[in-house]
Amino acid sequence: LMTAPFDWDLGGLPRSPVPVDAIPDIGENQQIVFTEWMGRSPQDVEDQVTYPLTVSLLGLPGVKTVRSYSFFGFSSIYVIFDEGVEFYWSRSRVLEKLNSLPSGTLPEGVQPALGPDATALGQVFWYTLEGRDPNGNPAGGWDLDELRSIQDWYVRYALLSAEGISEVASVGGFVREYQIDVDPDAMRAYGVGLDDVIRAVRSSNIDVGARTIEINKVEYVIRGLGFIRQLSDIEQTAVKVNDNVPIYVKDIAKVSRGPALRRGALDKGGAEAVGGVVVVRYGYNPLAAIQHVKDKIDELAPGLPEKTLADGTVSKVTIVPFYDRTGLIYETLGTLNTALTQQVLVTVIVVIVMVLHLRSSVLISGLLPLAILMCFIAMRHFGVDANIVALSGIAIAIGTIVDMGIVLCENILRRLDEACEGENTLEVVYQASSEVGGAVVTAVATTIVSFLPVFTMAGAEGKLFKPLAFTKTFALLASVIVTLAIIPPAAHLLFTRRPIGGRFRRYGLGAIVLGLALAAGIVAAWWVGVVLAVVGLYHLTRDHLPARARIAMPLLGNALAVVLVGVVLTQYWLPMGPVAGFVRNLVFVGLLIGTLLLLFRIFEHFYPAVLTWCLEHKIAFLSLPLLLLLLAGMIWQGAARVFFFVPDALRQNRLWTSTTEVFPGLGREFMPALDEGSFLYMPTTMPHASIGEALDVLAKQDMAFQAIPEVESVVGKIGRADSPLDPAPISMIETVINYKTEYITDAAGRRLRFKYDRAEGDYVRDAEGSLIGDPKGRPYRQWRDHIQSPDDIWHEIVQAGEIPGTTSAPKLQPIAARLVMLQSGMRAPMGVKVRGPDLATIEAVALDIERFLKEVPSVEPAAVIADRVVGKPYLEIDIDRERIARYGISVQRVQDVIEVAIGGKRLTTTVEGRERYGVRVRYLRELRDEIDTMERILVPAPDGTQIPLAQLAEIRYARGPMAIKSEDTFLTAYVVFDRKPQYAEVDVVEQCRRHLEDKIDSGEFSVPEGVHYTFAGTYEHQIRATRTLTVVVPLALFIIFLILYLQFRRVSTTGLVFSGILVAWAGGFLMIWLYARPWFLDFSVFGTNLRALFQVHPINLSVAIWVGFLALFGIATDDGVVMCTYLEQSFHNRPTETVGEIHKAVVAAGTRRVRPCLMTTATTILALIPVLTSTGRGSDIMVPMAIPAFGGMTIEILTMLVVPVLYSMLQEAKARRATGD
């Protein structure tokens, strides 16, 4: 309980929970080297900073690749290490290299820095600073520069002090700056040069200390005060003295406060905003870190500044989150918590119905919570974090956990029934446990071994699924410990035939139960109290009841227990939805579980007759599993690949065409997308767009998005936040769009209910128009009728975001986008990387690829976007060396004037308490914002003459790079694209590759010498995982075979048990195929369409599906092991000679073991139904993993026939050899 990741209220019990996140960090193992060189073009940054650093960093030990970006004013280099390199060790190696760079490697004054000890996936909390009134409503009244100063010098450092936080970066608003705008005419009149201004301002901003002096035995500290405090301090600074008359800065320049140059901005709902992003330290618990940040915000809130506006409204600066991963984490945990609870309750019902023994049912059901809690302890001890994928390992193992207890308890009960009167119960329990103990251990061993391939996965797929393999292994080992160590002694206590305590036991137990009934009626629910009261009264009056009543009461108790658990299950589950009402949901749950259990009972009843027929018609029966295997192959690979040998002449008929259409093969992708509850809309503007134009586009888009009724909040960003983790140009837009949940929910994702007036057909509201909570009411749907899924919301977002001058955007979500960019450097899950010798060439090739990819049928044309590498307008000032030589002016002097007069230069920094602001000098705006005014900028000659720039240089327009990307020093451009919804990403990439190859073969596409392209994206993980599984899965199956061989000691017997894997494998693919059929489950029960209930839709073959198959392989042999173990024992104890005797013995043995086999299969199948119907956050990943196991175990029932039939064939062959036939 202390280590459980769920937010359980344990009172005063201390907590040390497993670290929690929504999804594992599957990004690359990387470090960032960030270098600022303000005002420099991307080409300058690339040539003088990025390239030298990249070359130096390539030689570090363990480096896999170095990905570099050169933007205006900064360089960002991603050093990607091998997965085995420890994170902080790699940081020390990078620092070591940066500190040992040879002199002259970088320009003077340029200092590279190591980025924060975090990744972009650690951006877990975004917020804005807003003026709010006491009621929490927006009040405004704060300028952007005021809010930015509060963020930079107060909020940022306070949040940075929270435990687990690596960085808090500011974004948006204006950074204050003291601006000295010089007038060149006034400077010339007073004989003052730019150098004089620079020298004077720099020397006017300094404090000094002069140690101490002692006066009257008192020590005084001496300070010389000289820091700039206000504008007048700069204005009164003397630049020069002419004839004893000082020339002040105010005489030659205009001094003011203004905004510094910015390369990023934030917009909220169409208005500029100021905010920040909180980044969690690598390896720290995100949930705990966010809570620490919220605690700091609570501390900060009372002290944040406030002001009274002109209308009397009090506006207080408030921290308003707009992206908080806590919600997603709690919702995914809530989904898993609900699914696990439902699975436990379903399993309890199955056990009670199938075992028909209440005490053993309680004993078996007690396995589940114990095994799950032991799993949490192991996760905490071995450092396995809890997330949607890791905890899914427990969800898909629930049915398997109780299988061991079912087999053991069923055998103990059977042995007790067969035992003689007076036989020692302890001895009977021991013998029964020993009899099936080997089978239990073998079954668990095969299940654990089946997941060995997951432990061998590397890269992103390994990071994603290894935690699942650990949790499933922990759960199974815990189940073995509980089964073999707790059930036998507990069974001895519960099932003993000797009266213990006599009258005290009888009346005491009744009194205890009545006491529990009273407590339950007060604390839990009245009906729980009633049920327990009935049980208590039964124990008190049992001896006075008629004999028939005493016989019927256990059955009545089982039925009562089933109803009780069914009611609880219905309250948690509500499969038909809350609108259908509790009674209809209860009836549906009863029909669903009851129908399936009835089918199992019918199978058990007719099993001897069916098995007898199968033994008499072996060939006909065995053709069924062979046909299923053939169908599975066609579903997986497609009919065309399975029947590759069919000649072309036969491929033209209608039968072949229909077959290939029905069995085209499964699409392939890396992982199903996790619904995060928000989108990240990332289009780009044209490269030539200014920050003002980009802001205008951003505001229009945000207002259009906010107008969509399903959208809750919209916050967009252009450019970059002040963080090395955000290397983005001005043209890149990132808009976080949070949409409303389909129904109003609580923090854990549970639907809330509100008062509903059935007569009026509408919800009841209070005087303020708000909904009224009512536990017996209905949930409130927030989406319009035609909006059925998040995809529908995305389509409306795309339509609303269509603004001239912007590209389209691939469908992304915040976490998914960060992962994609961490893995490939691109902002889309699929793309092409073009490498070449120069920027113009790779841009031309990238544009050709963009044009050709739009022709591929499976590609979304609007989402194909090639980098416009050299699309940025430049003004180049080309200095004429002959001209400057005539005046004796150096290139350095001209460049200094250009840098200061046009670009501005930061001279010094003020110290104002905790705040720091820059002081910069520049020409007046009207004297530098056009070419003709630039040409009149004066450059001083050594003799004091002022020479216009036009006489020294040529100013011209040119096209240049907006950003320069490279990988391992090779210049690179990206072409990103997205797929149409009905296609799988791996298939799309292969189609694109073939299309480009066809264009090359036809001569339409010519790749210049020195240029090459490669496809990149998440599909690479699928390809790598498939290659790994191709080698490791057969090895794991071979190990399973060896384990089975150690159990049975014969290859033939082992082989027939192993056949269960093949049958289950076929069933898994058959279920995937059925999910893609439009007619499958397309009917309604009580007005609820089962296709919608079970979320039936086409499933692509992903790594998650293969993990589901691996889980299936481990349990597919369990029934065969149980069945074959008893067959071996039966034939060993009672040898047979004739075919008739063999058949009779096989049927008898099968009949004795069909019940425990059916029970284990029923628990596995029915326990997966809540997962298949789960719709909460995170179910997107759980459901695909459950589908193969559900389908495989459904068909695996055939194993109860296949194994006896094959075993009979072996025994018949042995008998024929013995008789010489």
Rosetta blueprint (number, residue, H / E / L):
1 L L
2 M L
3 T L
4 A L
5 P L
6 F L
7 D L
8 W L
9 D L
10 L L
11 G L
12 G L
13 L L
14 P L
15 R L
16 S L
17 P L
18 V L
19 P L
20 V E
21 D L
22 A L
23 I L
24 P L
25 D L
26 I L
27 G L
28 E L
29 N E
30 Q E
31 Q E
32 I E
33 V E
34 F E
35 T E
36 E E
37 W L
38 M L
39 G L
40 R L
41 S L
42 P H
43 Q H
44 D H
45 V H
46 E H
47 D H
48 Q H
49 V H
50 T H
51 Y H
52 P H
53 L H
54 T H
55 V H
56 S H
57 L H
58 L L
59 G L
60 L L
61 P L
62 G L
63 V E
64 K E
65 T E
66 V E
67 R E
68 S E
69 Y E
70 S E
71 F E
72 F L
73 G L
74 F E
75 S E
76 S E
77 I E
78 Y E
79 V E
80 I E
81 F E
82 D L
83 E L
84 G L
85 V L
86 E L
87 F H
88 Y H
89 W H
90 S H
91 R H
92 S H
93 R H
94 V H
95 L H
96 E H
97 K H
98 L H
99 N H
100 S L
101 L L
102 P L
103 S L
104 G L
105 T L
106 L L
107 P L
108 E L
109 G L
110 V L
111 Q L
112 P L
113 A E
114 L E
115 G L
116 P L
117 D L
118 A L
119 T L
120 A H
121 L H
122 G H
123 Q E
124 V E
125 F E
126 W E
127 Y E
128 T E
129 L E
130 E E
131 G E
132 R E
133 D L
134 P L
135 N L
136 G L
137 N L
138 P E
139 A L
140 G L
141 G L
142 W L
143 D L
144 L H
145 D H
146 E H
147 L H
148 R H
149 S H
150 I H
151 Q H
152 D H
153 W H
154 Y H
155 V H
156 R H
157 Y H
158 A H
159 L H
160 L H
161 S L
162 A L
163 E L
164 G L
165 I E
166 S E
167 E E
168 V E
169 A E
170 S E
171 V E
172 G E
173 G L
174 F L
175 V L
176 R E
177 E E
178 Y E
179 Q E
180 I E
181 D E
182 V E
183 D L
184 P H
185 D H
186 A H
187 M H
188 R H
189 A H
190 Y H
191 G L
192 V L
193 G L
194 L H
195 D H
196 D H
197 V H
198 I H
199 R H
200 A H
201 V H
202 R H
203 S L
204 S L
205 N L
206 I L
207 D L
208 V E
209 G E
210 A E
211 R E
212 T E
213 I E
214 E E
215 I E
216 N L
217 K L
218 V E
219 E E
220 Y E
221 V E
222 I E
223 R E
224 G E
225 L L
226 G L
227 F L
228 I L
229 R L
230 Q L
231 L H
232 S H
233 D H
234 I H
235 E H
236 Q L
237 T L
238 A E
239 V E
240 K E
241 V E
242 N E
243 D L
244 N L
245 V E
246 P E
247 I E
248 Y E
249 V H
250 K H
251 D H
252 I H
253 A E
254 K E
255 V E
256 S E
257 R E
258 G E
259 P E
260 A L
261 L L
262 R L
263 R L
264 G E
265 A E
266 L E
267 D E
268 K E
269 G L
270 G L
271 A E
272 E E
273 A E
274 V E
275 G E
276 G E
277 V E
278 V E
279 V E
280 V E
281 R L
282 Y L
283 G L
284 Y L
285 N L
286 P H
287 L H
288 A H
289 A H
290 I H
291 Q H
292 H H
293 V H
294 K H
295 D H
296 K H
297 I H
298 D H
299 E H
300 L H
301 A H
302 P H
303 G H
304 L L
305 P L
306 E E
307 K E
308 T E
309 L L
310 A L
311 D L
312 G L
313 T L
314 V E
315 S E
316 K E
317 V E
318 T E
319 I E
320 V E
321 P E
322 F E
323 Y E
324 D E
325 R H
326 T H
327 G H
328 L H
329 I H
330 Y H
331 E H
332 T H
333 L H
334 G H
335 T H
336 L H
337 N H
338 T H
339 A H
340 L H
341 T H
342 Q H
343 Q H
344 V H
345 L H
346 V H
347 T H
348 V H
349 I H
350 V H
351 V H
352 I H
353 V H
354 M H
355 V H
356 L L
357 H L
358 L H
359 R H
360 S H
361 S H
362 V H
363 L H
364 I H
365 S H
366 G L
367 L H
368 L H
369 P H
370 L H
371 A H
372 I H
373 L H
374 M H
375 C H
376 F H
377 I H
378 A H
379 M H
380 R H
381 H H
382 F H
383 G L
384 V L
385 D L
386 A E
387 N L
388 I H
389 V H
390 A H
391 L H
392 S H
393 G H
394 I H
395 A H
396 I L
397 A L
398 I H
399 G H
400 T H
401 I H
402 V H
403 D H
404 M H
405 G H
406 I H
407 V H
408 L H
409 C H
410 E H
411 N H
412 I H
413 L H
414 R H
415 R H
416 L H
417 D H
418 E H
419 A L
420 C L
421 E L
422 G L
423 E L
424 N L
425 T H
426 L H
427 E H
428 V H
429 V H
430 Y H
431 Q H
432 A H
433 S H
434 S H
435 E H
436 V H
437 G H
438 G H
439 A H
440 V H
441 V H
442 T H
443 A H
444 V H
445 A H
446 T H
447 T H
448 I H
449 V H
450 S L
451 F L
452 L H
453 P H
454 V H
455 F H
456 T L
457 M L
458 A L
459 G H
460 A H
461 E H
462 G H
463 K H
464 L H
465 F H
466 K H
467 P H
468 L H
469 A H
470 F H
471 T H
472 K H
473 T H
474 F H
475 A H
476 L H
477 L H
478 A H
479 S H
480 V H
481 I H
482 V H
483 T H
484 L H
485 A H
486 I L
487 I H
488 P H
489 P H
490 A H
491 A H
492 H H
493 L H
494 L H
495 F H
496 T L
497 R L
498 R L
499 P L
500 I L
501 G L
502 G H
503 R H
504 F H
505 R H
506 R H
507 Y H
508 G H
509 L H
510 G H
511 A H
512 I H
513 V H
514 L H
515 G H
516 L H
517 A H
518 L H
519 A H
520 A H
521 G H
522 I H
523 V H
524 A L
525 A L
526 W H
527 W H
528 V H
529 G H
530 V H
531 V H
532 L H
533 A H
534 V H
535 V H
536 G H
537 L H
538 Y H
539 H H
540 L H
541 T H
542 R H
543 D H
544 H H
545 L L
546 P L
547 A H
548 R H
549 A H
550 R H
551 I H
552 A H
553 M H
554 P H
555 L H
556 L H
557 G H
558 N H
559 A H
560 L H
561 A H
562 V H
563 V H
564 L H
565 V H
566 G H
567 V H
568 V H
569 L H
570 T H
571 Q H
572 Y H
573 W H
574 L L
575 P L
576 M L
577 G L
578 P H
579 V H
580 A H
581 G L
582 F H
583 V H
584 R H
585 N H
586 L H
587 V H
588 F H
589 V H
590 G H
591 L H
592 L H
593 I H
594 G H
595 T H
596 L H
597 L H
598 L H
599 L H
600 F H
601 R H
602 I H
603 F H
604 E H
605 H H
606 F H
607 Y H
608 P H
609 A H
610 V H
611 L H
612 T H
613 W H
614 C H
615 L H
616 E H
617 H L
618 K H
619 I H
620 A H
621 F H
622 L H
623 S H
624 L H
625 P H
626 L H
627 L H
628 L H
629 L H
630 L H
631 L H
632 A H
633 G H
634 M H
635 I H
636 W H
637 Q H
638 G L
639 A H
640 A H
641 R H
642 V H
643 F L
644 F L
645 F L
646 V L
647 P L
648 D H
649 A H
650 L H
651 R H
652 Q H
653 N L
654 R H
655 L H
656 W H
657 T H
658 S H
659 T H
660 T H
661 E H
662 V H
663 F L
664 P L
665 G L
666 L L
667 G L
668 R E
669 E L
670 F L
671 M L
672 P L
673 A L
674 L L
675 D L
676 E L
677 G L
678 S E
679 F E
680 L E
681 Y E
682 M L
683 P L
684 T E
685 T E
686 M L
687 P L
688 H L
689 A L
690 S L
691 I H
692 G H
693 E H
694 A H
695 L H
696 D H
697 V H
698 L H
699 A H
700 K H
701 Q H
702 D H
703 M H
704 A H
705 F H
706 Q H
707 A L
708 I L
709 P L
710 E L
711 V E
712 E E
713 S E
714 V E
715 V E
716 G E
717 K E
718 I E
719 G E
720 R L
721 A L
722 D L
723 S L
724 P L
725 L L
726 D L
727 P L
728 A L
729 P L
730 I L
731 S L
732 M E
733 I E
734 E E
735 T E
736 V E
737 I E
738 N E
739 Y E
740 K L
741 T L
742 E L
743 Y E
744 I L
745 T E
746 D L
747 A L
748 A L
749 G L
750 R L
751 R E
752 L L
753 R E
754 F E
755 K L
756 Y E
757 D E
758 R L
759 A L
760 E L
761 G L
762 D E
763 Y E
764 V L
765 R E
766 D L
767 A L
768 E L
769 G L
770 S L
771 L E
772 I L
773 G E
774 D L
775 P L
776 K L
777 G L
778 R E
779 P E
780 Y L
781 R E
782 Q L
783 W L
784 R L
785 D L
786 H L
787 I L
788 Q L
789 S L
790 P H
791 D H
792 D H
793 I H
794 W H
795 H H
796 E H
797 I H
798 V H
799 Q H
800 A H
801 G L
802 E L
803 I L
804 P L
805 G L
806 T E
807 T L
808 S L
809 A L
810 P L
811 K L
812 L L
813 Q L
814 P H
815 I H
816 A H
817 A H
818 R H
819 L H
820 V H
821 M H
822 L H
823 Q H
824 S H
825 G L
826 M L
827 R L
828 A L
829 P L
830 M E
831 G E
832 V E
833 K E
834 V E
835 R E
836 G E
837 P L
838 D L
839 L H
840 A H
841 T H
842 I H
843 E H
844 A H
845 V H
846 A H
847 L H
848 D H
849 I H
850 E H
851 R H
852 F H
853 L H
854 K L
855 E L
856 V L
857 P L
858 S L
859 V E
860 E L
861 P H
862 A H
863 A H
864 V L
865 I E
866 A E
867 D L
868 R L
869 V L
870 V L
871 G L
872 K E
873 P E
874 Y E
875 L E
876 E E
877 I E
878 D E
879 I E
880 D L
881 R H
882 E H
883 R H
884 I H
885 A H
886 R H
887 Y H
888 G L
889 I L
890 S L
891 V H
892 Q H
893 R H
894 V H
895 Q H
896 D H
897 V H
898 I H
899 E H
900 V H
901 A H
902 I H
903 G H
904 G L
905 K E
906 R E
907 L E
908 T E
909 T E
910 T E
911 V E
912 E E
913 G L
914 R L
915 E E
916 R E
917 Y E
918 G E
919 V E
920 R E
921 V E
922 R E
923 Y E
924 L L
925 R H
926 E H
927 L H
928 R L
929 D L
930 E L
931 I H
932 D H
933 T H
934 M H
935 E H
936 R L
937 I L
938 L E
939 V E
940 P E
941 A L
942 P L
943 D L
944 G L
945 T L
946 Q E
947 I E
948 P E
949 L H
950 A H
951 Q H
952 L L
953 A E
954 E E
955 I E
956 R E
957 Y E
958 A E
959 R E
960 G E
961 P L
962 M L
963 A L
964 I E
965 K E
966 S E
967 E E
968 D L
969 T L
970 F E
971 L E
972 T E
973 A E
974 Y E
975 V E
976 V E
977 F E
978 D L
979 R E
980 K L
981 P L
982 Q L
983 Y L
984 A L
985 E H
986 V H
987 D H
988 V H
989 V H
990 E H
991 Q H
992 C H
993 R H
994 R H
995 H H
996 L H
997 E H
998 D H
999 K H
1000 I H
1001 D H
1002 S H
1003 G L
1004 E L
1005 F L
1006 S L
1007 V L
1008 P L
1009 E L
1010 G L
1011 V L
1012 H E
1013 Y E
1014 T E
1015 F E
1016 A E
1017 G E
1018 T L
1019 Y H
1020 E H
1021 H H
1022 Q H
1023 I H
1024 R H
1025 A H
1026 T H
1027 R H
1028 T H
1029 L H
1030 T H
1031 V H
1032 V H
1033 V H
1034 P H
1035 L H
1036 A H
1037 L H
1038 F H
1039 I H
1040 I H
1041 F H
1042 L H
1043 I H
1044 L H
1045 Y H
1046 L H
1047 Q H
1048 F H
1049 R L
1050 R L
1051 V H
1052 S H
1053 T H
1054 T H
1055 G H
1056 L H
1057 V H
1058 F H
1059 S H
1060 G H
1061 I H
1062 L H
1063 V H
1064 A H
1065 W H
1066 A H
1067 G H
1068 G H
1069 F H
1070 L H
1071 M H
1072 I H
1073 W H
1074 L H
1075 Y H
1076 A L
1077 R L
1078 P L
1079 W L
1080 F L
1081 L L
1082 D L
1083 F L
1084 S E
1085 V E
1086 F L
1087 G L
1088 T E
1089 N E
1090 L H
1091 R H
1092 A H
1093 L H
1094 F L
1095 Q L
1096 V L
1097 H L
1098 P L
1099 I L
1100 N L
1101 L E
1102 S L
1103 V H
1104 A H
1105 I H
1106 W H
1107 V H
1108 G H
1109 F H
1110 L H
1111 A H
1112 L H
1113 F H
1114 G H
1115 I H
1116 A H
1117 T L
1118 D H
1119 D H
1120 G H
1121 V H
1122 V H
1123 M H
1124 C H
1125 T H
1126 Y H
1127 L H
1128 E H
1129 Q H
1130 S H
1131 F H
1132 H H
1133 N H
1134 R L
1135 P L
1136 T L
1137 E L
1138 T L
1139 V H
1140 G H
1141 E H
1142 I H
1143 H H
1144 K H
1145 A H
1146 V H
1147 V H
1148 A H
1149 A H
1150 G H
1151 T H
1152 R H
1153 R H
1154 V H
1155 R H
1156 P H
1157 C H
1158 L H
1159 M H
1160 T H
1161 T H
1162 A H
1163 T H
1164 T H
1165 I H
1166 L H
1167 A H
1168 L H
1169 I H
1170 P H
1171 V H
1172 L H
1173 T L
1174 S L
1175 T L
1176 G L
1177 R L
1178 G L
1179 S H
1180 D H
1181 I H
1182 M H
1183 V H
1184 P H
1185 M H
1186 A H
1187 I H
1188 P H
1189 A H
1190 F H
1191 G H
1192 G H
1193 M H
1194 T H
1195 I H
1196 E H
1197 I H
1198 L H
1199 T H
1200 M H
1201 L H
1202 V H
1203 V H
1204 P H
1205 V H
1206 L H
1207 Y H
1208 S H
1209 M H
1210 L H
1211 Q H
1212 E H
1213 A H
1214 K H
1215 A H
1216 R H
1217 R H
1218 A H
1219 T H
1220 G L
1221 D L
